């Protein structure tokens, strides 16, 4: 009965920052690979970042150097710090557990 709840989305200007959070209930959080994916209108869902139980990370080329994924196992929470946001980052962002379970998503809109 794993459940995920994303938060932190909103409307920001280009160059701005947002920090997304995902709280996981149920399961054994510390053993999961946690991920952030996004879906822009008309596009398939794409990988943004992954953080494994070891702490190792993987980023999409389009966000590398701008986004940082992290986790707090004591709080069952994964974060996505997004800096220097661009209009093309506009999408619904989803949190995932082992790329198997998904939250409802949180909207990020980057616009002037």
Secondary structure as UniProt FT lines:
FT   STRAND          3..7
FT   STRAND          10..12
FT   TURN            14..15
FT   STRAND          18..25
FT   HELIX           29..31
FT   STRAND          34..39
FT   TURN            41..42
FT   STRAND          46..51
FT   TURN            53..54
FT   STRAND          57..59
FT   TURN            61..66
FT   STRAND          67..72
FT   HELIX           73..75
FT   STRAND          77..82
FT   HELIX           87..89
FT   STRAND          91..97
FT   TURN            98..100
FT   STRAND          101..102
FT   STRAND          106..110
//
